[in-house]
């Protein structure tokens, strides 16, 4: 909780720092996010590492490296020596570490609780993560307004001590450890063949790719909407991020109620998210924009938590690291394309259009995947598009 709060503080502060250094450049903001996620193309390699070595030890190393990168950025910012190219480089370096950290952390959840409690553990982990999304941006806005941007980076660096200490204090003999596969050629091809043979997995990954790449760019769009459309300060920007996270927390808690998510849940919540994102982009005032972010967050986190849970539940323990590496590739790997594109659309056509366009693309992708799903199961598409279906699933 402490570490995640610090991470979200840094994300808000980094966005604000980029806008300050580039005089409100949406393209620069998109490039920063893109560089941070560009290394995700190698996430399957990170999944191989997660399958091959003890996950707890891997996480201790990756978390220490992330804390060091935050410390470097904080020192550069507080001394006034920071330049935009340095922010780019540090964002890329953070992405390199994340390539190994993400699939390892996802697969490690199962080793902590066992398979029977996995779906609830993943959902509750999302709840904790999004509680940090509520607290972190709100604190970041206050810290930036009262003390300055560098303080947010330094506080984030210190927060990694909490997660490293937590990993160190764990008792390895109580973990549900799985047998590590030996080093062998063709392990990545084996994972691709495994996913290709299971429609539930590859349909989920197609849907998550389009929604994540083009719809989930709130790190960019919230900053641009707050600063260029509603002309607010850092505190209001942090509040906008917190309102989105309130909805996200509600979505994570809704997902925690379900023992096993269904493909219908994935489709309906993706559809709802796309519609709410379009509505948010059309809101005339700052307060109505904030209100629209809440149901957007509910739908998004219900969707992403269900997608994560269903992917892990449909995967064997020996393959989980590699499959989650592929999952993180489609989940985050499209950011080098999506984030700069969203920034460019914001500069050319306005911040509102960048938000609306993301929703339209997500909506189109969801309808296409919905037809694929209906055809695969022999179910009429209208059964998935009924307005009452969303209310039933979310109840």
N, C-alpha and C positions, 0 to 999 in steps of 0.2 A: 504494500500500500504506500509506504513512504517513498520507495524508489519510483513507482509509477507516477506518483504526484510530482516528483522532481522531473521526470521525463516529460510530462505534459507542460510543466512550467517552461522547460527549455524549448519545446516546440513552438509555444506561443511567443517566447522571447526571440527565437531565431527568426520567425516570420517578421516580427516587428523590426528586428535589426536589419534584415534584408531590405525592407521597405524604406528604412531610414537611409541606408547606404546608397540606394538606387533611386531615390526620389519617387517612391510609389510605383515601381515597375512590376507589373503583373507577370511579365515574362521572366524577370529575375527570380521572382518568388516561385514560379513554376519550375525553373531550371534547378533551383535549390532542392525542391522536393523530388524532382526527377533524378538528380545525381544521388540523392540519398537512397533511392529505390532501384537505381540502375544495376547494382550488383546482384539483384534478385534473380537475374538470368542464370546465376550459378547456384541457386538455392537447392537444386537437386544434389549437387556436390555436398552442400552443407548437410543434407539429409543422410548421405552416405556416412559422413563423419558422425552424425548422431546415432546411427545404427551400429557403428563399429566400436565406439569408445564409451566409457561411463559418462552418462549425461550430466550427472551432478558436477563432475570435475570440469567438463566442458563449459558449463554455465558459470562456474566460478571465474574461469579465465575470460570469457566474453563479457561478463558484467564488469570486471576490473578494467578491461580495455575501454568499454563505453564510458565508465567514470573518468578515465584519463582523458578521453577526447573532450568531454564536457569541461574538464578543468582547463584544458588548453584554450578552448574558445572563451571561457570566462576570463582568463588572464589577458588574452589579446584584446577583449572588449574593455576591460577595466583600465588597461594602459593606453587605450586609444589607438593602438597599432592595428586594429582589425581592418581588413579590406575585404571586398566582396569575393575575391578569388580564394581567400583563406576560408571563408564560410563555405564556398563550394567544395574545397578540398576536404574539409572536416566532415561535411555532410556525406561525401563519397566514402570517406574512411569509416564513418559510422555504418553506412550501408554494407561495407565489406564485412564488418563484424556481425552485423545482423543476419547475414547469409547463413552463418553457422548457428547463431543464437536462436533464431525463430523456430526452425524445425526441431531443434533440441528441446526447447522449452515446451513446445506443443506436445511432443512425445513423452516428455518427463512427467506430465500430469498423470498419465496412466500408471507410471511406476510408483507414484505417491499414493494412489488410492485403489488401484486395481481396476479391472475391466467393468465390474458390476456397477461401480459408482462413477464411471468415467463421464457419462453424459451430464450428470448433475455437477460434477467437479469442473468440467469445462465451462458450463453456464455460470457457476458461481465465481469462477476465475474471471469471466467477462464482467460480472457484476462488480468485483473488486477493482478491476481495471478501469471500468467506467465511473466508479465512485471517485477514482483518482482524476478522471477527466473532468469531473465536476469541481473538485477542490483545486487541482493544479492550475487550470486557466484562470480561475477567479483569483488565486493567490498571485499568479504571474502578473495579472493586470494591476493588482495593488502594488506588488514589488517594483514593477517597471515605473509606475506613476510616482511612487514615494522614494525609491532608492536608485532605480536605473536598471537597464537591461542586463549589465554584467552580473548583478547579484543573482538573477535567476539561473544563470549558467553555473555559478559557483555552488548554489544550493543544490542543484541537480547532481553535480559531481559528488557532493557529500552524501546524497541520498543513496548512492550505490553501496555504501558501507552497510546499509540495512539488509539488502538482499544477499550480499556476500556473507554476512554474519549468519543469516538464516540458513543458507546452504551449508555453511561450515558446521552448524549445530545439529544438522540432521543426523540420524543414526542409519548408516547405509544398510545394516542388516535387516531393517524393517521395511525397506523399499521392495516393491514388487518388480525386481529386476528381471529382464529377459536375456536370453542367450544372444551374445553378439556374433553376427555372421563373420567368418574369416574374410580377409582380403582376397578378392577374386575379380577377374575381368568380367565385364558385362553386367555389373550390378545396376547401373542406370538403365540399360536396355530392359533388364528384368522388371524394374519398377514401371516403365512405360507400358510394357506388355501386360502387366498386372492390371493397370488402370484401364487400358483399352478393352480388356475382356469383361469389364464390369460397367454397364451403362449408367448405373446409379452414380458411380464416381466421376465419369467423364462428363455427364450432363451437369452435375453439380459444379464442376470446374469451369465449364463453358459459361454458365450463368454467373458464377462469381467473378470471372475475368471481366466481363463487360460491365457489370455493376461496379466493381472495384475500380476499374481503369477510368471510366467516364463519369460515374456518379458519385464516388466517394472521394471527392477532392475538397472537402470542407476546410482542410488546413489552408488551402489557397482561397477558396470562395468566401469563407467567413471573414478573413482578413480584408479582402477586397470590398466586400459588401459593407463592412463596418467603416472602413476608412474612406472609400471613394464614393459610395452611394449615400450613406447616412452621415458621413463626416463626423464620426465619433472618435474618442481617444482610446488609449490602451486599456483603460478600465472597462469600457463598454465592449471592446473586442473580446476581452476575457469573459465577460458576462454572456456574450453570444455563444462562445464555445461551451460555457457551463450549461446554458439552456439546452443546447443540443445533447450534451452529456446526460442531462436529467432524463430526457427521453430514452437515451441509449441505456441508461441504468434500468429503466422500466422494462425495456425490451429484453435485457439480459435476465432479469428476474422472471419474466414470463417464460423465457426459454428454459429456465431452471426447473419449472414445474413439469416439464415433459421428459419422460423416461427415454423416449426414442423419437427424434424428429422424423417427419415424413417428407416426401418429395412435394406433395401438395402444399405443405407449410412453406417450403422454400419458394415455390412459385408465387403463391399469394402474397407473401411478405415482400418479395422483390418487386412485385407489381405495385403494392401499396407504397413502398419507398419511392419508386419513380414518380408516382402521382404527387406525393407530398413534397418531393423536392421541386417539382415544377411549380406547385402552389407557393412554396417558400420564395422562389425567385420572383414571383409576381406581387408579393406583399408591398403595399404602398408606404408603410412606415416602419420604423425600427422596432417598435413594440409588437406589431403584428408579425413582423419577420421572426422575432424571438419566439412567439407563440407557435408559429408554423414549424420551427425547428424541433419542437418536442415530439409530435407524432412522427416526424421524419426519423428522429433518433430511435423511437420505439420500433418502427418497422425495420430499420436497417440492422439494429443489433439482434432482433429476433431472427432475421434472415442470416446474418453472418455467424451467429452462435449455432444455429441449426445446421448450417453448412459445415462448420468445423466439426461438430459432434457426429453428424452422419458420416463424414469422411473417415474419421478415426474409428467409428464403430464398424464400418464396413471393411476395415483393413486388419490384417494379421499383425501380431506384435513384431515379427521379424521384418516386416516391410514398412512399419509405421513411419520410421524416420524418413525414408526415401519418398514415400507417398506424401507425407506432410511437406517435404521439401518441394515437391511438384505443386502441392496446394499453395504454398507460400509464393511460388513463382507466379501462378496465375492470379493470386490475391494481391500481391505487391509489385510483381514484375512489370505490370503495365503502366506503373506510375511514370517512368521516363517518357512514355508517350502521352499519357493522359494529363499529367500536371502541366507541362509546357504548353500543351494544346489549350487547356483551360485558361492559362495565363494569357495566351495570345488572343483567344476569343474575347477575354475581358478587356484587353487593350483596344481591340478593333471594334467591338460591338457593345461593350459595357459589361460590368460585373454581373448584372441581372441575367444577361443572355448566357454567360458562362454557367450559371447555376441551372437555368432552364434547359440548356442544351444537354447537360449531363443527365438530367431527368428524362429527356426525350430519348436519348440513346439507350439508357437503361430500360425504359419502357419498351422500346422496339425489340431489344435483345430478349427481354422477359417473355414477350408474346411469341417470338420465334421459338425459344426453348420450350415454352408452354405447348406449342403445336407438336414439337418433337416428343415431349413427354406424353401428351395425349395419344399420339400415334403409336408410341411404344407400348402403351398400356391398353389401347383400344377404348379410351374414354372420351366422350365428346368434349371439345374444348370449352364449350359454354359452361360445363360443370365447374371449371376452374375460374371462370370469369364472373360468376354470380356475386353480386355485392354482399349477399348474406353469408357467403363462404368465409370472407375475411372476418366478419364479426364472430362466426362460430369458432374459427381457429384461434383468434386472439382472446376469446373468452376464457 
